[in-house]
Amino acid sequence: MKIGVTIHATDRAIPPDELAVEAEERGFASLYIPEHTHIPTSRRTPAPTGDAELADEYKRSPDPYICLAAAAARTSKIHLGTGIGLPAQHDPITFAKQLATLDVISQGRLIVGIGYGWNHEEMENHGIEVRTRRALVREKMLAIQALWSNEVAEFHGKFVNMEPSWQWPKPLQQPRPPILIGGGAGPRLFDHISEYADGWMPIGGKGMAEALKTLRICMSERGRDPNSLRIVPMGVIPSSEKLDYYREVGATEVVLRLPSDQRDPVLRKLDEYSQYL
């Protein structure tokens, strides 16, 4: 089981490229950062943490793809991912090129962690109808994969239509960079993972063992190897007992949460987490 780290990057915290260098030197497998294009001031959508106030870092998120490109330029081994990215908020044609270019620049180290989004106001500002966002993400990711895998690609769906087209570069990782979908266990999520993704970023560990049995059945029904699944709990506050549990239930990687803070406090926490490598 690999051990990676995640940080909610901000303009006030340690720069992600510096953190990537430090994490790679210590032997961590990966670095993930989240995506928010903006945060509307309305709190019609409650904070995902359950707090009355939304944490300040949500307001200050940099572009994760540019940050990961900078990290790729300064490292050579550590895998670099979004945890999580929001494909619903992107044009799928330009997003396909952006991600493929990042995979090439990083020499095949990109991991595409995605989700459906929780902030309704943020989605609506992008013209997204909240109730159909899962279907929208599915079509966008299928269109992206068509561009990644075919010399001439086309896609025709309810939300995405693309005539036969060329697009390069192709990702270095074929048929695609690993795609992980974050969210709570459920039939729709597991159907999407089985159809167009490579793994699951579960929220918490409760009930995970039983959920994984269901997910593996879904993979088999799609004709895919359930043993190929990547199971990557995200944002974990570690303990030896907790990591032993994740290892026992079949996690392939656990991503530990770093504080959204300046260099010295983050590096102290990174050193503390090194005991789990």
C-alpha positions as CSV (number, residue, x, y, z in Angstrom):
1,M,0.0,0.0,0.0
2,K,1.4,3.3,-1.1
3,I,1.4,6.5,1.0
4,G,0.7,9.9,-0.6
5,V,-0.2,13.3,0.7
6,T,-2.7,16.0,-0.1
7,I,-2.8,19.7,0.8
8,H,-5.5,22.3,0.1
9,A,-3.2,24.6,-1.7
10,T,-3.6,28.4,-1.4
11,D,-1.7,31.5,-2.2
12,R,-0.7,31.7,1.4
13,A,0.5,28.1,1.9
14,I,3.7,26.4,0.9
15,P,3.8,26.4,-2.9
16,P,2.8,22.9,-4.3
17,D,5.9,22.6,-6.4
18,E,8.1,23.1,-3.3
19,L,6.0,20.6,-1.4
20,A,6.3,18.1,-4.2
21,V,10.1,18.3,-4.0
22,E,10.0,17.8,-0.3
23,A,7.6,14.9,-0.4
24,E,9.5,13.2,-3.2
25,E,12.8,13.5,-1.2
26,R,11.1,11.8,1.8
27,G,9.7,8.9,-0.4
28,F,6.0,9.7,-0.5
29,A,4.3,8.2,-3.6
30,S,2.1,11.1,-4.6
31,L,0.8,14.6,-4.1
32,Y,-2.8,15.6,-4.7
33,I,-4.4,19.0,-4.7
34,P,-8.0,20.0,-5.0
35,E,-9.8,22.3,-7.5
36,H,-12.2,25.2,-7.0
37,T,-12.5,27.8,-9.7
38,H,-14.1,30.3,-7.3
39,I,-16.3,30.3,-4.2
40,P,-19.6,32.3,-4.3
41,T,-20.1,34.1,-1.0
42,S,-23.6,32.6,-0.6
43,R,-23.8,29.7,1.9
44,R,-27.0,28.2,0.4
45,T,-24.8,25.1,0.0
46,P,-23.5,24.2,3.5
47,A,-19.8,23.7,4.0
48,P,-18.8,20.0,3.3
49,T,-17.1,19.8,6.6
50,G,-20.3,20.5,8.5
51,D,-18.9,23.7,9.9
52,A,-21.0,26.9,10.0
53,E,-18.3,28.8,8.2
54,L,-16.4,27.7,5.1
55,A,-12.7,27.3,5.8
56,D,-10.6,30.2,4.3
57,E,-8.6,27.9,2.0
58,Y,-11.6,27.2,-0.1
59,K,-11.6,30.8,-1.2
60,R,-8.0,30.8,-2.1
61,S,-7.5,27.7,-4.3
62,P,-5.0,28.1,-7.2
63,D,-5.4,26.3,-10.5
64,P,-4.3,22.7,-9.7
65,Y,-3.3,21.9,-13.2
66,I,-0.8,24.7,-13.5
67,C,0.5,23.9,-10.0
68,L,1.0,20.2,-10.9
69,A,2.8,21.2,-14.1
70,A,5.2,23.3,-12.0
71,A,5.6,20.4,-9.6
72,A,6.3,18.0,-12.5
73,A,9.1,20.3,-13.7
74,R,10.9,20.1,-10.4
75,T,10.5,16.3,-9.7
76,S,11.0,13.0,-11.4
77,K,9.3,10.2,-9.4
78,I,6.4,11.4,-7.4
79,H,2.9,11.0,-8.9
80,L,0.9,14.1,-9.2
81,G,-2.9,14.2,-9.0
82,T,-6.0,16.2,-8.5
83,G,-7.9,15.4,-5.3
84,I,-10.3,16.2,-6.5
85,G,-10.8,17.9,-9.9
86,L,-14.1,19.1,-11.2
87,P,-14.6,18.1,-14.9
88,A,-18.1,19.4,-15.0
89,Q,-16.7,22.9,-14.9
90,H,-14.5,22.4,-17.9
91,D,-14.9,22.3,-21.7
92,P,-14.1,18.6,-22.4
93,I,-12.1,19.3,-25.6
94,T,-9.7,21.8,-24.0
95,F,-9.6,19.8,-20.8
96,A,-8.6,16.6,-22.7
97,K,-5.7,18.5,-24.2
98,Q,-4.7,20.1,-20.9
99,L,-4.6,16.8,-19.1
100,A,-2.8,15.0,-21.9
101,T,-0.2,17.7,-22.0
102,L,0.3,17.5,-18.3
103,D,0.8,13.7,-18.5
104,V,3.4,14.2,-21.2
105,I,5.2,17.0,-19.2
106,S,5.2,14.8,-16.1
107,Q,6.5,11.8,-18.1
108,G,3.4,9.7,-17.3
109,R,3.0,10.7,-13.6
110,L,-0.5,12.2,-13.7
111,I,-3.4,10.8,-11.7
112,V,-6.8,12.3,-12.5
113,G,-8.9,12.3,-9.3
114,I,-12.3,13.7,-10.1
115,G,-15.7,14.3,-8.4
116,Y,-19.1,15.6,-9.2
117,G,-18.9,18.7,-7.0
118,W,-20.6,19.8,-3.8
119,N,-21.0,23.6,-4.2
120,H,-24.2,24.2,-6.0
121,E,-23.6,27.9,-6.4
122,E,-20.1,27.3,-7.9
123,M,-21.6,24.8,-10.4
124,E,-24.5,27.1,-11.4
125,N,-22.1,30.0,-12.1
126,H,-20.6,27.6,-14.8
127,G,-24.1,27.0,-16.2
128,I,-24.3,23.5,-14.7
129,E,-27.7,22.1,-13.8
130,V,-27.0,20.5,-10.4
131,R,-29.3,17.5,-10.7
132,T,-27.7,16.3,-13.9
133,R,-24.1,16.9,-13.0
134,R,-23.2,13.2,-12.7
135,A,-24.5,12.5,-16.2
136,L,-22.6,15.6,-17.4
137,V,-19.3,14.4,-15.9
138,R,-19.8,11.0,-17.4
139,E,-20.2,12.3,-20.9
140,K,-17.3,14.7,-20.6
141,M,-15.0,12.0,-19.3
142,L,-16.1,9.6,-22.1
143,A,-15.5,12.3,-24.7
144,I,-12.1,13.1,-23.2
145,Q,-11.1,9.4,-23.3
146,A,-12.2,9.2,-27.0
147,L,-9.7,12.1,-27.8
148,W,-7.0,10.4,-25.7
149,S,-7.3,7.0,-27.4
150,N,-8.3,7.5,-31.0
151,E,-6.5,9.1,-34.0
152,V,-9.9,10.4,-35.1
153,A,-12.4,10.9,-32.2
154,E,-16.0,11.7,-32.0
155,F,-18.7,11.8,-29.3
156,H,-22.4,12.3,-29.4
157,G,-24.4,12.5,-26.2
158,K,-27.1,14.5,-24.5
159,F,-24.6,17.1,-23.1
160,V,-21.5,16.7,-25.3
161,N,-21.4,16.6,-29.1
162,M,-18.1,16.5,-31.0
163,E,-17.7,15.8,-34.7
164,P,-14.8,13.6,-35.9
165,S,-11.7,15.4,-34.8
166,W,-7.9,15.1,-34.3
167,Q,-6.2,16.1,-31.1
168,W,-2.6,15.7,-29.9
169,P,-0.7,15.2,-27.7
170,K,-2.0,11.9,-26.5
171,P,-1.3,11.1,-22.9
172,L,1.9,9.2,-22.3
173,Q,-0.1,6.7,-20.1
174,Q,-2.3,4.6,-22.4
175,P,-5.2,4.0,-22.7
176,R,-5.4,6.8,-20.2
177,P,-3.9,8.3,-17.1
178,P,-5.6,6.6,-14.0
179,I,-9.0,8.1,-13.3
180,L,-10.2,7.9,-9.7
181,I,-13.7,9.1,-8.7
182,G,-14.4,10.5,-5.3
183,G,-17.6,10.1,-3.4
184,G,-19.8,8.1,-1.1
185,A,-20.6,4.5,-2.0
186,G,-23.6,4.0,-4.1
187,P,-24.9,2.3,-7.3
188,R,-24.4,5.3,-9.6
189,L,-20.9,6.0,-8.4
190,F,-19.9,2.4,-8.7
191,D,-21.5,2.1,-12.2
192,H,-19.4,5.1,-13.3
193,I,-16.2,3.8,-11.8
194,S,-16.8,0.4,-13.6
195,E,-17.6,2.1,-16.9
196,Y,-14.9,4.8,-17.4
197,A,-12.6,5.0,-14.4
198,D,-9.9,3.0,-12.6
199,G,-10.5,3.5,-9.0
200,W,-12.4,4.9,-6.1
201,M,-11.5,7.7,-3.6
202,P,-13.8,6.7,-0.7
203,I,-14.9,9.2,1.9
204,G,-13.9,7.7,5.3
205,G,-13.4,4.0,6.1
206,K,-16.7,3.0,7.6
207,G,-18.4,0.3,5.7
208,M,-15.6,0.3,3.1
209,A,-15.0,-3.5,3.1
210,E,-18.6,-4.3,2.2
211,A,-18.8,-1.5,-0.3
212,L,-15.7,-2.9,-2.1
213,K,-17.4,-6.2,-2.5
214,T,-20.2,-4.5,-4.4
215,L,-17.8,-2.4,-6.4
216,R,-15.8,-5.5,-7.5
217,I,-19.0,-7.2,-8.6
218,C,-19.8,-4.1,-10.7
219,M,-16.4,-4.3,-12.3
220,S,-16.8,-8.0,-13.1
221,E,-20.2,-7.3,-14.7
222,R,-18.6,-4.8,-17.0
223,G,-16.0,-7.4,-18.0
224,R,-13.2,-5.6,-16.1
225,D,-10.7,-7.1,-13.7
226,P,-11.8,-6.2,-10.2
227,N,-8.2,-6.8,-9.0
228,S,-7.1,-3.8,-11.2
229,L,-9.1,-1.4,-9.0
230,R,-7.2,1.4,-7.3
231,I,-8.7,2.1,-3.9
232,V,-7.4,5.5,-2.6
233,P,-8.8,6.9,0.6
234,M,-8.2,10.7,0.5
235,G,-7.4,13.2,3.2
236,V,-6.7,10.7,6.0
237,I,-5.5,11.8,9.4
238,P,-3.2,8.8,10.0
239,S,-2.6,6.3,12.8
240,S,-1.0,2.9,12.7
241,E,-4.4,1.3,13.4
242,K,-6.2,3.2,10.7
243,L,-3.6,2.4,8.1
244,D,-3.6,-1.3,9.1
245,Y,-7.4,-1.2,8.6
246,Y,-7.1,0.3,5.1
247,R,-4.4,-2.2,4.2
248,E,-6.6,-5.1,5.4
249,V,-9.6,-4.0,3.3
250,G,-7.6,-3.6,0.1
251,A,-6.6,0.0,-0.2
252,T,-3.9,0.4,-2.8
253,E,-2.8,3.9,-1.6
254,V,-3.7,6.1,1.3
255,V,-3.4,9.9,1.0
256,L,-2.6,11.7,4.2
257,R,-3.9,15.2,4.9
258,L,-1.4,18.0,5.4
259,P,-2.4,21.3,6.9
260,S,-3.0,24.2,4.6
261,D,-0.2,26.2,6.0
262,Q,3.2,27.8,5.4
263,R,6.4,25.9,4.7
264,D,7.7,25.1,8.2
265,P,4.5,23.7,9.8
266,V,3.8,21.6,6.7
267,L,7.3,20.2,6.6
268,R,7.1,19.3,10.3
269,K,3.9,17.4,9.6
270,L,5.5,15.8,6.5
271,D,8.4,14.6,8.7
272,E,5.9,13.2,11.2
273,Y,4.1,11.3,8.5
274,S,7.3,9.8,7.2
275,Q,7.0,7.2,10.0
276,Y,4.2,5.6,8.0
277,L,6.3,5.0,4.9
